Amino acid sequence: MRSLFQKKWFFPVLGGLLVLLLILNKILPSPKFVQNEGPEYKSIKLGVSSRQDVIKSLGDPLSISQKNAGEVLEYKSSNPNFNNEVEIVNEKASFIREVITSADNKIISTITDVYGEAPYSLYGLASGAGFKLYIYPDRGVAYIGHAASGNLLEIWYFTPMSYGDFKSNLAGGYSETQKFVQ
């Protein structure tokens, strides 16, 4: 029996398939990444939904505070000590911090099943207890989680950005190296 490579038709068929793939690659539109649009949270689309859309979706906030160039709307979470936050900049939802407890039935795999393993991680105050900030900057999602247990503390939703911009704009107090507190 002759091997596949010795058959006269093998290389012409392989070449034809490669040409077909190249043609399809040129003809079919590639997905476009829209820099200012991010993920959705309870029908709120980051970078798109207005302040009014947020209030329509989540109701009246518990409190409103000013932060940098915008405002923060606070909403009740399942944690009695911390609220969920929606940051509004230029009348658009730009950042959401969802506080997670066991009552929310969300674990790390809730995120990794959708986005895969996070390409970046940073250390923060809870790192001594095993929690890190895991980041998908180009997808507009990050979470504070404990890899060994699968537990989540927070999920962050934001307009997609570079890793450098994420570190500069959203990750104050986080570091690429773990700092031990004595």
N, C-alpha and C positions, 0 to 999 in steps of 0.2 A: 504494500500500500504506500502510495506516495504521500509525502507530507503536504500540508496545506500550502506551504511556501513554494513548492515545486509545481503546483498546478498552474497552467497557463493563464487562467482567468483571475487568479487571486490579486495580482498587483493592479491590473486595469480596474477591477471592481473597487479596490481600496482607493485608488486615485480618484475615481468617479465620486465616491462617497465624500472624500475630502473637498473636492471642488464643490459639490452640492452643499456641504456645511458652510464653506466660505461664502457662497452666493446667498444662502439663507441668512447668514450673519449680517450681510450688507442690506438685505431687503427688509427683514423683520425689524420693527422699531425696538430700540433698547429702552428699558424702563428709565424714566427720568426721575432724578432725585430733586425734590423741591426743598430747598434749604429752610424755608420758613414754616414748613408744615411738619408737625410731629404726630405722636400717637394720640389715641383717644382715651379719655377717662370719663365714663358715664355720659357719653354723647358729647363731651367737650373735646374739641379738636385743638390741640396746642398750636398756637401761631395763627389760628383761623377764628376760633370762637371769640365773640365779644364778651364784655363784662355782662351785658344783658343776657346773653346766651347762658353764661355760667349761672346767673341768678335764676333764670328760667328752669335750668336743669337741676340745680342743687337747692334752690330756695333761698330765702334771705339768710345772709351770713350771721353767725353769732357775734362777730366783731369785724371791724375794718381798721387796718392800720396802714400808715405810710411806710414805704420802704424804697430807698434809692429813687428811681425814676417812676415808680408805680405805687400800687397798693396791694395789700395782702388781705384776702377775704378768708376768714376762718369758719370751718364747718365741723360739726361734731364727728368724732371718730368713735371706734369701739373702745378706745383707751380713755379712761376718765381723766387722765392727766395731760394729754396732748390732743390738739385738734388737727384735722386735715387743713391744709393751706392751699389756696389758689392765688398765685401772683398774677396781677394784671399790669401789663406795661403797654403803653400806647393803645389803651382800650381793648387789648387782646390778651387772652389767657396765655401766659408764657411759661409758667412753671406750676406744677402741682406736687405737693408732698402728701402722700397717703400714709397715715400711721396704721400699722398692722398689729393685730393681736390674734391669738388663737381662735377667737370668735369669728374672724374673717375667713377662716379656712383657706388661707393662701400660704404656700410654702415656696421655697426657691424654685422647685421644679415647675411651678405655675408660670414662672418667667422663662426658665431655661428651655422648657418644652416649646416655647414660641420663638425665642431669640437665639437659642444655643448657649454655649458657655460665653461668659462676658470676656471681651478682649482686654479689659483694663480693670484694675482694682486699686483702691487706695485705703490707707489706714486712718482711723479716726479715734475718738475718745473710747469707743466701745471695743477697739481692737484687742485690748488686753483680755477681754472675755471671749474672743474668737470671732467677733463681728467685723466685717469689712464692707466698704462701699464698692459694689460691682457695677461697672459702667458700660453701656452701649451708646456712646456719644452720637454716632451717626444714625441711630434709631430713636433717640430721644427718650431713653429709659435707663434708669439706674435703680439699684436697691441696696439696702443695708441688710446683710444676711449673715448667717452662721453656716458655713459650708458643711461642717460635720453633722449638725442636727437638722439642717434644712429650714430652720426658722428664719422668718423675716421680721424686721423692725419697721422698715419704711420702704415704700416704692416711690420713686421720683419720676415724674413725667415732664418733659421739657421740649422746646423746639430743638431739632437736631443741630449739632455743632461739632466742631473738631474736638479732639481730646484736650488739646491745649486750651481752647476756649472754655471747655467744661471746667478744667482745673482752675482757671483764672476767675470765671464768673460764678460758678456754683459750688465749688469744693473748698471754700475757705475753711481752714481748720483740719484739712485732710492732707496726708503726705504719702509719697511713694515708698517711704521706709517707715517701719514701725518704731515708734518712740516709747520706751518703757518709762512709766511713771513710778517713782519710788516713794 
